[in-house]
Amino acid sequence: MAYLKFNKSELVNLSYSLRREILLANKTGAYCNTSIITCNTRKYHGLLAVTLDRFGGDKYLMLSSLDESLTVNGKQFNLGIHCYGDMYEPRGHKYIVDYQADPAPSITYKIGEIKFRKTIVMAPDRDQTLIRFELLESPSPAVLQLRPLLPFRNIHALTHRNDAAVTAASPLAGGVSFRLYPNFPSLQLQIGGAESRFVSYPCWYDGITYTDEYRRGFDCREDLFNPGWFEMSLSPGESVVFSASMRQEDPASLGKDFGKILADMPVISSGKDQLKHWADLFVCTHNSRKKITAGFSWMYTGLLRESLIALPGLVLYGKGDMREFEEILDNIVADEQERLFRRTTQVEAPLYFATALQAYIFYGADPAAVWKKYGVIMRDIVASYLPGERAEVSMQPDGLLWAEQGGSALSWMNAYVDGRPVTERAGYQVETNALWYNAVCFAIEMEKKYGAKGSEFIPRWSTVRDLVKANYQKTFLNERLGCLADYVDAGGQHTEIRPNQLYALWVPYSPVDDSMAPSIFRVVSGELVTTRGIRTLSPRDEAYRGVYDGSQYDRDMAYHQGSTRPFLLEQYVAVGLRVQGPSFLPRIEELTKGFYEDLNKHGVGAFSELYDGDPPQEPHGAIASALSTAALLTIDYLVKRYKEGYRL
């Protein structure tokens, strides 16, 4: 019995089925993403998107869709579906009777006495999507036709009918290959398991409409090239395997390859299984280098902030792999020299290096070995915030960090509307300075215990530590509200209630007095906490936007102005256990169970980036988020350790 499945009444209801998405990914960072009825609703949707180094390492969509048709006793039944403006053709979804999400997406069609199934997998270690087609029941043999639609474009772009496309097919064993444009690699399309022929009939499918892009006010129509079709005969009980790959495959082994991939897929029987499954998929290996993908399908791989935040949850608490943790951390250091030590618009991102190391030690790493390897990096990160080192952020005479760069959002709240930041937050940011104090304290304590004797770092930075401690609470505390200001600029405190103040309590070295923690926690709990994460702004604020939907403008205005973030539950839960102790444990279960209930929404089986701030709190954003996944894994680990007697 599949853990996640949909019935016929759900599948034929387009308003329901088009908002639920298949998402497959592999260890190369390639993905397959479409709706559960395989009608593409986003420009990011497609059966095979891959990373291309020749174009700067961005992702490119090679195969958009594959239209199937069955001919039995002279009658043809088209199983594909596309949107053209305000109509859908050929409406093959009306034949779907069952969808099962695990171990792999499997869609069953029923047409009278004909029963037909397709199952989609991705090769785990190469850029390849395989689809098995099975004629389960039929009164007589069927002719199966498969029509590939080719985009050959960046996942963020759209393509249109043009004369530059090279439409000729190149023959190869079991199929054909295409290279629509000279700078692209070839896409190999092959059939295994049956004698097939490719019928060349080049044409364009004009005006395919992506309804999600239309709803958001983006360009939403594109033209896709159809080179012709594969044709083969199937008797009842027979199957064939279609392969779309960036290399030439052996058609004779495609059936065996498909079977092995399917057999090796993890058994999914609970939401916790899904968490661990995604923890592995967010770690991809490209050019023999492991990195973290921030989210699917449009978020990037190797982002500094997202990688450092998600790394402990995914790799330590999700996979239990300390060696991989260091490998990824080493790659971050090698790739992010500029941002770590010189300049970045993510002013707090380098400071997460300290929290990543602290999590590593918390998990069980030898602190002496950690400091021997990473101490110099941590000291250099701290020193990079001295005056004159970075243009966008600098330590002030009071020890605090001031971040400002005209018209730029220099924190994780970095949405823009018409080129202007929605939440610029120039000045002293509450979370940046909490992370700063924690990093300085951590570096000093580790240097004292494991650094060189007589280190000059300790007395120099102890003075800075004391300055920050003396000025942080004085700068940010608003006694009238009983909580911390979100940021402080030349005009004084900005007291909108946001979750960033949680960081002051979450970091191992807190810059606020313990006596303030209950009050801050109470304000955050009352204003921001929901059953789907932490709101980014209090509903009592006039700037609050409780629904993340509509045009690009509407969504950008809501992105950090009310929509929730599941990843912030990690900080909230850790603080809650410190402030309220064992009595907080039942509340943790209440705060996390909703994410497992929502696994049949948005990205089926995956954990979404954000939710509406207002009930019923629908999921939005990236359909699979590394930060959300890592946070839930971290929460599980924190609860486990807490129940074992460890006090945070």
Buried (B, 14 or more C-beta within 10 A) or exposed (E): EBBBBBEBEBBBEBEBBBBBBBBBBBBBBBBBBBBBBBBBBBBBBBBBBBBBEEEEBBBBBBBBBBBBBBBBEEEEBBBBBBBEEEEBEBBBBBBBBBBBBBBBBBBBBBBEEBBBBBBBBBBBEBBBBBBBBBBBEBEEBBBBBBBBBBBBBBBEEBBEBEEEBBBEBEEBEBBBBBBBEEEBBBBBBBBBBBEBEBEEEEEBBEBBBBBBBBEBEBEBBBBBBBBBBBBBBBEBEBBBBBBBBBEBBEBEEBBEBBEBBBEEBEEBEEBEBBBBBBBBBBBBBBEEBBBBBBBBBBBBBBBBBBBBBBBBBBBBBBBBBBEBBBBBBBBBBEBBEEBBBEBBBBBBBBBBBBBBBBBBBBBEBEBEEBBEBBBEBBBBBBBBBEEEBBEBBBBEEBBBBBBBBEEBBBBBBBBBBEEEBBBBBBBBBBBBBBBBBBBBBBBBBBBEEBBEEEBEBBEEBBEBBEBBBEBBBEBBBBEEBEBBBBBBBEEEBBBBBBBBBBBBBBBBBBBBEEEBBEBBBEBBBEBBBBBBBBBBBBBEBEBBBBBBBBEEEBBBBBBBBBBBBBBBBBBBBBBBBBBBEEEBBEBBEEBBEBBBEBBBBBBBBBBBBBBBBBEEBBBBBBBBBBBBBBBBBBBBBBBEBBEEEEEB
